[in-house]
Amino acid sequence: MQAAAKSYSTPDTTDPLTAMANVSQAVAMPSSSRRHGGRHRAEPPSHSPAPSEPRDWTALPQDILITVFLKLGPREIMLGAEFVCTTWRRVAVGEALLWRRIDMISAFYPARRSMARVALDRSAGQCEAFWEFCDSEMLLYLVKRAPCLKSLHLSTFNGSQLVAVLKKLPLLEDLEVSPSLYFCSTETFLEYVFQACPLLRKLRIRFRTGGYYCGDDWMMNEIIGTFTRMSELRSLALLDCDLTAEGLTAILDHSPVLEDLYITGYFDGIMDAELCAKCAKVKKLTLPDISDSDEEESDEEEYYWGVYYENSSDYEF
């Protein structure tokens, strides 16, 4: 009696696993018989390929499974892949390597913040990048669970609480924030960030248009004053801010390795030859349009800041 063919259970190929199913089909595709002149030429039995069997994806070696999970990302792991089988679940929960980069801000879905907390727990203190909408409670939780954070992208939070959090993240190199609430102070939000994160290499701040209400006063997004020296800062983007000539000078003077400066909003001040020379050292530069009053006073030395200006064509940041 001929033995029955050995069977394997194959997990459902839901969206997160479609790529693996495609790989399976490509690897297991049998060779087709060849015909010449309408006649079938039999292949020697010793060279005939064995019938392909369905792959047992639950038996993947752990190193390969980790590679696949890294390509899927935290969201796809938590919403599908980890429920395929016990083995996959054990790897998803127990491998902190999978949770070094947590991006929950790219798409909206239910229980996103709860999933972010679980992802931070699974990282076991190894999380290096965290992108998510955060409230005050989540910010405090983040500091406790991710002390080695290097990249932080946030939206909708209290500015003063963020400053307190940043002081506890000494390794931070990349920061992107959109503060929803300003705080009363004689110093600007940008100055606070510079003081808290002197090792930043990339900073992007999107201010809210129209200023911020603080007691009886409106706090405008005005960039003035003196900044902490940013010896590592290479890319700076300030969106919807009020930039003065003094503020621009301070930024350039205290960012010696700055290569990419992108600022939108309103520019108020006089562009003299010295400031123009400092701007020329920045490889990629975008600044707001100058005010109408300044345009009336300018003639041959008029400097138009609304157009993107690049000093190096082969530079990419």
TADALIN-V437392 format. One record per pair of residues at least 4 apart in sequence whose C-alpha atoms are under 6 Angstrom apart, sorted by sequence separation. I is the first residue (numbers start at 1). J is the second residue. D is the distance in whole Angstrom. If there is no record, write none. Layout:
{{I/J/D} {I/J/D}}
This chain:
{{13/17/5} {25/29/6} {35/39/6} {72/76/6} {76/80/6} {77/81/5} {90/94/6} {91/95/6} {123/127/5} {134/138/5} {142/146/6} {143/147/6} {193/197/6} {194/198/6} {214/218/6} {249/253/6} {298/302/5} {13/18/5} {35/40/5} {77/82/6} {213/218/5} {82/88/5} {212/218/6} {82/89/4} {212/219/5} {211/219/6} {211/220/4} {82/92/6} {211/221/6} {289/305/5} {288/305/6} {289/306/5} {287/305/5} {288/306/5} {127/146/5} {223/242/6} {125/145/5} {128/148/6} {129/149/6} {159/179/6} {221/241/5} {222/242/4} {223/243/5} {125/146/5} {128/149/4} {129/150/6} {131/152/6} {133/154/5} {150/171/6} {221/242/6} {222/243/6} {267/288/6} {128/150/5} {129/151/4} {130/152/5} {131/153/5} {132/154/5} {133/155/5} {135/157/5} {150/172/4} {153/175/6} {155/177/6} {157/179/6} {159/181/6} {224/246/6} {266/288/6} {286/308/5} {129/152/6} {149/172/6} {150/173/5} {151/174/4} {152/175/5} {153/176/5} {154/177/5} {155/178/5} {156/179/6} {157/180/6} {158/181/5} {159/182/6} {224/247/4} {234/257/6} {242/265/6} {243/266/6} {244/267/6} {259/282/5} {262/285/6} {263/286/6} {265/288/6} {267/290/5} {28/52/6} {99/123/5} {151/175/6} {153/177/6} {156/180/5} {223/247/5} {226/250/6} {230/254/6} {231/255/6} {234/258/4} {237/261/6} {239/263/6} {240/264/5} {241/265/5} {242/266/5} {243/267/5} {244/268/5} {245/269/5} {259/283/5} {260/284/5} {261/285/5} {262/286/5} {263/287/5} {264/288/5} {285/309/5} {229/254/4} {230/255/5} {233/258/6} {234/259/5} {235/260/5} {236/261/5} {237/262/5} {238/263/5} {239/264/5} {240/265/4} {244/269/5} {96/122/6} {100/126/6} {105/131/6} {173/199/6} {174/200/6} {237/263/6} {284/310/5} {96/123/4} {100/127/4} {101/128/6} {103/130/6} {104/131/6} {105/132/4} {173/200/4} {176/203/6} {178/205/6} {283/310/6} {70/98/6} {96/124/6} {100/128/5} {101/129/5} {102/130/5} {103/131/5} {104/132/5} {173/201/5} {174/202/5} {175/203/5} {176/204/5} {177/205/5} {178/206/5} {283/311/5} {167/196/5} {176/205/6} {283/312/6} {166/196/6} {182/212/6} {201/232/5} {202/233/6} {209/240/6} {198/230/6} {201/233/4} {204/236/6} {207/239/6} {195/228/6} {199/232/6} {200/233/5} {201/234/5} {202/235/5} {203/236/5} {204/237/4} {205/238/5} {206/239/5} {207/240/5} {194/228/6} {204/238/6} {191/227/6} {10/56/6} {8/56/6}}
